[in-house]
Amino acid sequence: MPHSTVNGIKIYYEEQGKGEPLILINGLAFSMDLWFAQIRELSKDFRVIALDNRGIGRSDQPDEEYSI
């Protein structure tokens, strides 16, 4: 499982395909699993990078509260 650590929090991501990078970012409270069908199709033409936002899916849940 690939992770990148940002400010001490592991962020889960997946990459599929080759070509120009295309980053898929989820809305609030959704995991990257929402993109399953789109990743399969888009990865035919792009290097698709999808991630779970912090506290969602396979990314770490931080101890501190969130703010916007």
N, CA and C of each residue as an Amber inpcrd file, in Angstrom:
protein
   204
   0.8370000  -1.1860000   0.0000000   0.0000000   0.0000000   0.0000000
   0.8810000   1.2490000   0.0000000   0.8160000   2.0350000  -1.0300000
   1.6460000   3.2470000  -1.0680000   1.0730000   4.3550000  -0.1890000
   1.9470000   4.9890000   0.5430000   1.5910000   6.1310000   1.3760000
   2.6270000   7.2290000   1.1660000   2.2030000   8.4460000   1.3610000
   3.1150000   9.5800000   1.4240000   2.8470000  10.2560000   2.7580000
   3.8870000  10.6140000   3.4890000   3.7000000  11.2400000   4.7910000
   3.7590000  12.7510000   4.6520000   2.6970000  13.4180000   5.1200000
   2.5820000  14.8750000   5.0620000   2.2980000  15.3790000   6.4730000
   3.1920000  16.2000000   7.0170000   3.0380000  16.7150000   8.3870000
   2.7850000  15.5960000   9.3930000   3.4820000  14.4740000   9.2180000
   3.3750000  13.3610000  10.1520000   2.1610000  12.4750000   9.9520000
   1.3670000  12.7040000   8.9220000   0.1580000  11.9210000   8.6640000
   0.3430000  11.1570000   7.3540000   0.1190000   9.8330000   7.3980000
   0.2400000   9.0170000   6.1930000  -1.0010000   9.1950000   5.3180000
  -0.7690000   9.5790000   4.0660000  -1.8380000   9.7460000   3.0870000
  -1.7350000   8.5910000   2.0940000  -2.8080000   7.8240000   1.9670000
  -2.8310000   6.6820000   1.0530000  -3.1410000   7.1560000  -0.3570000
  -2.4510000   6.5750000  -1.3470000  -2.7280000   6.9070000  -2.7440000
  -2.4810000   5.6930000  -3.6200000  -3.0090000   5.7300000  -4.8190000
  -2.7560000   4.7100000  -5.8300000  -2.4810000   5.3960000  -7.1500000
  -1.6410000   4.7730000  -7.9580000  -1.3290000   5.2650000  -9.3050000
  -1.5970000   4.1480000 -10.2980000  -2.2090000   4.5020000 -11.4340000
  -2.4320000   3.5410000 -12.5090000  -2.2680000   4.2450000 -13.8380000
  -1.7810000   3.5270000 -14.8270000  -1.6650000   4.0560000 -16.1730000
  -0.3740000   4.8130000 -16.4100000  -0.2500000   5.2960000 -17.6490000
   0.9240000   6.0650000 -18.0690000   0.4480000   7.2700000 -18.8560000
   1.2950000   8.2650000 -18.9350000   0.9650000   9.4680000 -19.6920000
   0.9310000  10.6800000 -18.7860000   0.2040000  11.6940000 -19.2210000
   0.0650000  12.9220000 -18.4320000  -0.6160000  12.5960000 -17.1040000
  -0.1490000  13.1840000 -15.9980000  -0.7830000  12.9040000 -14.7080000
  -2.1670000  13.5370000 -14.5980000  -3.0670000  12.7990000 -13.9900000
  -4.4260000  13.2570000 -13.7100000  -4.7060000  12.9080000 -12.2540000
  -4.9140000  13.9170000 -11.4140000  -5.1130000  13.6980000  -9.9800000
  -6.5990000  13.7710000  -9.6600000  -7.1040000  12.7330000  -9.0010000
  -8.5050000  12.6770000  -8.5880000  -8.5720000  12.9610000  -7.0910000
  -9.3080000  13.9960000  -6.7200000  -9.4510000  14.3960000  -5.3170000
 -10.9200000  14.2660000  -4.9420000 -11.1770000  13.5610000  -3.8590000
 -12.5490000  13.3060000  -3.4200000 -13.1570000  14.5020000  -2.7190000
 -14.4680000  14.5080000  -2.6690000 -15.1690000  15.4860000  -1.8560000
 -15.0780000  15.0960000  -0.3920000 -15.6320000  15.8990000   0.4520000
 -15.5910000  15.6820000   1.8900000 -16.2220000  14.3390000   2.2650000
 -15.5090000  13.5430000   3.0300000 -15.9840000  12.2960000   3.6320000
 -16.1120000  11.1220000   2.6660000 -15.5620000  11.2060000   1.4600000
 -15.5950000  10.0830000   0.5290000 -14.1870000   9.5380000   0.3290000
 -14.0660000   8.2190000   0.2130000 -12.7580000   7.6170000  -0.0520000
 -12.5220000   7.5410000  -1.5530000 -11.2930000   7.2080000  -1.9220000
 -10.9530000   7.1000000  -3.3370000 -11.6720000   5.9470000  -4.0220000
 -12.2660000   5.0430000  -3.2450000 -13.0090000   3.9270000  -3.8300000
 -14.1660000   4.4160000  -4.7010000 -14.6130000   5.6260000  -4.4710000
 -15.6720000   6.2400000  -5.2760000 -15.2680000   6.3190000  -6.7490000
 -13.9710000   6.3990000  -7.0330000 -13.4510000   6.5910000  -8.3900000
 -13.1590000   5.2870000  -9.1290000 -13.5030000   4.1430000  -8.5830000
 -13.0820000   2.8550000  -9.1400000 -13.3000000   2.7460000 -10.6530000
 -14.5020000   2.9580000 -11.1270000 -14.8080000   2.8120000 -12.5600000
 -14.0840000   3.8620000 -13.3980000 -14.0040000   5.0850000 -12.8910000
 -13.3340000   6.1570000 -13.6340000 -11.8340000   5.8940000 -13.7570000
 -11.2170000   5.3950000 -12.6850000  -9.7830000   5.1010000 -12.7220000
  -9.4890000   4.0660000 -13.8000000 -10.3010000   3.0330000 -13.8540000
 -10.0930000   1.9770000 -14.8490000 -10.1070000   2.5450000 -16.2710000
 -11.0460000   3.4090000 -16.5820000 -11.1420000   3.9870000 -17.9270000
 -10.0780000   5.0550000 -18.1770000  -9.9060000   5.9720000 -17.2390000
  -8.9640000   7.0790000 -17.4300000  -7.5140000   6.6110000 -17.5100000
  -7.2010000   5.5040000 -16.8420000  -5.8150000   5.0200000 -16.8390000
  -5.3870000   4.4660000 -18.1950000  -6.3180000   4.3250000 -19.1180000
  -5.9580000   3.9130000 -20.4810000  -5.1910000   5.0200000 -21.1970000
  -5.4420000   6.2750000 -20.8190000  -4.8330000   7.4270000 -21.4900000
  -3.9910000   8.3150000 -20.5800000  -4.1270000   8.1640000 -19.2610000
  -3.4640000   9.0500000 -18.3130000  -2.7780000   8.2570000 -17.2080000
  -1.8510000   8.8940000 -16.5370000  -1.3010000   8.3890000 -15.2700000
  -2.2290000   8.9330000 -14.1910000  -3.1180000   8.1000000 -13.7180000
  -4.1380000   8.5130000 -12.7590000  -3.5990000   8.3370000 -11.3410000
  -3.7130000   9.3930000 -10.5480000  -3.2920000   9.3770000  -9.1490000
  -4.5280000   9.7150000  -8.3200000  -4.9330000   8.7790000  -7.4750000
  -6.0940000   8.9930000  -6.6080000  -5.6430000   8.8270000  -5.1650000
  -6.2400000   9.5900000  -4.2560000  -5.8190000   9.5350000  -2.8610000
  -7.0100000   9.5830000  -1.9220000  -6.7720000   9.0810000  -0.7250000
  -7.7360000   9.2310000   0.3640000  -7.3100000  10.4530000   1.1670000
  -8.1920000  11.4180000   1.3090000  -7.8890000  12.5950000   2.1230000
  -7.5950000  12.1630000   3.5580000  -6.9170000  13.0020000   4.3130000
  -6.5800000  12.6670000   5.6990000  -7.8460000  12.3610000   6.4970000
  -7.7750000  11.2860000   7.2790000  -8.9010000  10.8780000   8.1000000
  -9.9570000  10.0790000   7.3620000  -9.7290000   9.7760000   6.0860000
 -10.7130000   9.0560000   5.2760000 -10.0600000   7.8050000   4.6960000
 -10.8250000   6.7210000   4.5810000 -10.3340000   5.5050000   3.9320000
  -9.0880000   4.9620000   4.5910000  -8.0230000   4.7710000   3.7980000
  -6.7870000   4.1650000   4.2850000  -5.7440000   5.1890000   4.7060000
  -6.0920000   6.4620000   4.7390000  -5.1770000   7.4920000   5.2510000
  -5.3250000   7.5890000   6.7630000  -4.2710000   8.0950000   7.4210000
  -4.2970000   8.2330000   8.8800000  -5.3750000   9.2030000   9.3440000
  -5.8900000   8.9110000  10.5370000  -6.8390000   9.7910000  11.2220000
  -6.0410000  10.6350000  12.2100000  -5.9060000  11.9360000  11.9850000
  -5.1320000  12.7620000  12.9180000  -5.8780000  12.9620000  14.2430000
  -5.1220000  13.2570000  15.2910000  -5.7150000  13.4820000  16.6110000
  -6.3750000  14.8500000  16.7380000  -5.8140000  15.8550000  16.0470000
  -6.3480000  17.2130000  16.1960000  -7.6340000  17.4020000  15.3860000
  -8.3940000  18.4230000  15.7590000  -9.6440000  18.7310000  15.0730000
  -9.3640000  19.3310000  13.6990000 -10.3640000  19.2460000  12.8310000
 -10.2620000  19.8290000  11.4960000 -10.7750000  21.2570000  11.5000000
 -10.3010000  22.0330000  10.5580000 -10.8380000  23.3810000  10.3580000
 -10.7750000  23.6920000   8.8710000 -11.5970000  24.6050000   8.4660000
 -11.6340000  25.0100000   7.0540000 -11.2940000  26.4780000   6.9710000
